[in-house]
Amino acid sequence: MNQAVVRNIVAIGSAILLMFAGGWMSSARAGQGGKAAGYAEAERAVTKLEQEWFAIQQANDWARLSKMISDDFVIVDSDGSLGNKESLVAGYKEEAPRVLSLKMQVLVAHAVAPNTVIASGRDDIATKGSNGGAPVHRYERFIDTWILRDGRWQCVAEQITLSKPEKR
């Protein structure tokens, strides 16, 4: 790569970094006086929806789950693959007969606006072991992005990363 291209990449990266830093600083200043009206309400609403997601998934109620997920949903799965609403639900359906339990071990909802919430957490998914063996646990960290559209919260994006069990 020639030096001019490298300089352009560095300049663009620096500009993006400055934009994020400026936005973070103004957010930090705005947050010093407490959260704006509507932020706490948004966080409570999304926290409830994240908890419902697990109950719905355990009940295999795919139609109800589909209503929580936007049609333009995108997922970056733990293997790095990209997916959408249909592939997410299909993956849940395929895994459902093997799932013994789903536990959300950590959940934090952070409103960045009254209509936008980032939820992050950690899950423990226990599935049947091969040949009737001991259950196998898969730990995942997730980040979900929720948007309030037309008076209804919808998950528009998710990223999943494999994790390890917490040491106690």
Contacts in CASP RR format, 6 or more apart in sequence:
PFRMAT RR
TARGET T0000
AUTHOR 0000-0000-0000
METHOD contacts of the structure
MODEL  1
MNQAVVRNIVAIGSAILLMFAGGWMSSARAGQGGKAAGYAEAERAVTKLE
QEWFAIQQANDWARLSKMISDDFVIVDSDGSLGNKESLVAGYKEEAPRVL
SLKMQVLVAHAVAPNTVIASGRDDIATKGSNGGAPVHRYERFIDTWILRD
GRWQCVAEQITLSKPEKR
27 112 0 8 1.000
30 36 0 8 1.000
35 111 0 8 1.000
36 114 0 8 1.000
37 114 0 8 1.000
38 111 0 8 1.000
38 114 0 8 1.000
39 111 0 8 1.000
39 113 0 8 1.000
39 114 0 8 1.000
40 111 0 8 1.000
41 114 0 8 1.000
42 109 0 8 1.000
42 111 0 8 1.000
42 113 0 8 1.000
42 114 0 8 1.000
42 115 0 8 1.000
42 116 0 8 1.000
42 117 0 8 1.000
42 148 0 8 1.000
43 109 0 8 1.000
43 110 0 8 1.000
43 111 0 8 1.000
43 117 0 8 1.000
44 109 0 8 1.000
45 117 0 8 1.000
45 153 0 8 1.000
46 109 0 8 1.000
46 111 0 8 1.000
46 117 0 8 1.000
46 119 0 8 1.000
46 146 0 8 1.000
46 153 0 8 1.000
47 107 0 8 1.000
47 109 0 8 1.000
47 119 0 8 1.000
49 68 0 8 1.000
49 146 0 8 1.000
49 153 0 8 1.000
49 155 0 8 1.000
50 104 0 8 1.000
50 107 0 8 1.000
50 109 0 8 1.000
50 119 0 8 1.000
50 144 0 8 1.000
51 104 0 8 1.000
51 107 0 8 1.000
52 68 0 8 1.000
53 65 0 8 1.000
53 68 0 8 1.000
53 155 0 8 1.000
54 102 0 8 1.000
54 103 0 8 1.000
54 104 0 8 1.000
56 64 0 8 1.000
56 65 0 8 1.000
56 68 0 8 1.000
57 65 0 8 1.000
57 92 0 8 1.000
57 102 0 8 1.000
58 99 0 8 1.000
58 102 0 8 1.000
60 93 0 8 1.000
60 96 0 8 1.000
62 89 0 8 1.000
62 92 0 8 1.000
62 93 0 8 1.000
65 89 0 8 1.000
65 92 0 8 1.000
66 85 0 8 1.000
66 89 0 8 1.000
68 153 0 8 1.000
68 154 0 8 1.000
68 155 0 8 1.000
69 85 0 8 1.000
69 88 0 8 1.000
69 89 0 8 1.000
69 154 0 8 1.000
69 155 0 8 1.000
70 85 0 8 1.000
70 147 0 8 1.000
70 149 0 8 1.000
70 154 0 8 1.000
70 155 0 8 1.000
70 156 0 8 1.000
71 85 0 8 1.000
72 156 0 8 1.000
73 84 0 8 1.000
73 85 0 8 1.000
73 88 0 8 1.000
73 154 0 8 1.000
73 155 0 8 1.000
73 156 0 8 1.000
73 157 0 8 1.000
73 158 0 8 1.000
74 82 0 8 1.000
74 83 0 8 1.000
74 84 0 8 1.000
74 156 0 8 1.000
74 157 0 8 1.000
74 158 0 8 1.000
75 82 0 8 1.000
75 83 0 8 1.000
75 84 0 8 1.000
75 87 0 8 1.000
75 88 0 8 1.000
75 157 0 8 1.000
75 158 0 8 1.000
75 159 0 8 1.000
75 160 0 8 1.000
76 82 0 8 1.000
76 83 0 8 1.000
76 158 0 8 1.000
76 159 0 8 1.000
76 160 0 8 1.000
77 83 0 8 1.000
77 160 0 8 1.000
78 140 0 8 1.000
78 160 0 8 1.000
78 161 0 8 1.000
78 162 0 8 1.000
88 158 0 8 1.000
95 127 0 8 1.000
98 127 0 8 1.000
98 128 0 8 1.000
98 129 0 8 1.000
99 125 0 8 1.000
99 126 0 8 1.000
99 127 0 8 1.000
100 126 0 8 1.000
100 127 0 8 1.000
100 128 0 8 1.000
100 135 0 8 1.000
101 124 0 8 1.000
101 125 0 8 1.000
101 126 0 8 1.000
102 123 0 8 1.000
102 124 0 8 1.000
102 125 0 8 1.000
102 126 0 8 1.000
103 123 0 8 1.000
103 124 0 8 1.000
103 125 0 8 1.000
103 126 0 8 1.000
104 121 0 8 1.000
104 122 0 8 1.000
104 123 0 8 1.000
105 121 0 8 1.000
105 122 0 8 1.000
105 123 0 8 1.000
105 124 0 8 1.000
105 166 0 8 1.000
106 120 0 8 1.000
106 121 0 8 1.000
106 122 0 8 1.000
107 119 0 8 1.000
107 120 0 8 1.000
107 121 0 8 1.000
108 119 0 8 1.000
108 120 0 8 1.000
108 121 0 8 1.000
109 117 0 8 1.000
109 118 0 8 1.000
109 119 0 8 1.000
110 117 0 8 1.000
110 118 0 8 1.000
110 119 0 8 1.000
110 120 0 8 1.000
111 117 0 8 1.000
112 118 0 8 1.000
114 148 0 8 1.000
115 147 0 8 1.000
115 148 0 8 1.000
116 145 0 8 1.000
116 146 0 8 1.000
116 147 0 8 1.000
116 148 0 8 1.000
117 145 0 8 1.000
117 146 0 8 1.000
117 153 0 8 1.000
118 143 0 8 1.000
118 144 0 8 1.000
118 145 0 8 1.000
118 146 0 8 1.000
119 142 0 8 1.000
119 143 0 8 1.000
119 144 0 8 1.000
119 145 0 8 1.000
119 146 0 8 1.000
120 141 0 8 1.000
120 142 0 8 1.000
120 143 0 8 1.000
120 144 0 8 1.000
121 141 0 8 1.000
121 142 0 8 1.000
121 143 0 8 1.000
122 139 0 8 1.000
122 140 0 8 1.000
122 141 0 8 1.000
122 142 0 8 1.000
122 163 0 8 1.000
122 166 0 8 1.000
123 139 0 8 1.000
123 140 0 8 1.000
123 141 0 8 1.000
123 142 0 8 1.000
124 137 0 8 1.000
124 138 0 8 1.000
124 139 0 8 1.000
124 165 0 8 1.000
125 137 0 8 1.000
125 138 0 8 1.000
125 139 0 8 1.000
125 140 0 8 1.000
126 135 0 8 1.000
126 136 0 8 1.000
126 137 0 8 1.000
126 138 0 8 1.000
127 135 0 8 1.000
127 136 0 8 1.000
127 138 0 8 1.000
128 135 0 8 1.000
128 136 0 8 1.000
129 135 0 8 1.000
129 136 0 8 1.000
137 165 0 8 1.000
138 162 0 8 1.000
139 162 0 8 1.000
139 163 0 8 1.000
139 164 0 8 1.000
139 165 0 8 1.000
140 160 0 8 1.000
140 161 0 8 1.000
140 162 0 8 1.000
140 163 0 8 1.000
141 160 0 8 1.000
141 161 0 8 1.000
141 162 0 8 1.000
141 163 0 8 1.000
142 158 0 8 1.000
142 159 0 8 1.000
142 160 0 8 1.000
142 161 0 8 1.000
143 158 0 8 1.000
143 159 0 8 1.000
144 155 0 8 1.000
144 157 0 8 1.000
144 158 0 8 1.000
145 155 0 8 1.000
145 156 0 8 1.000
145 157 0 8 1.000
145 158 0 8 1.000
146 153 0 8 1.000
146 154 0 8 1.000
146 155 0 8 1.000
146 156 0 8 1.000
147 153 0 8 1.000
147 154 0 8 1.000
147 156 0 8 1.000
148 154 0 8 1.000
END
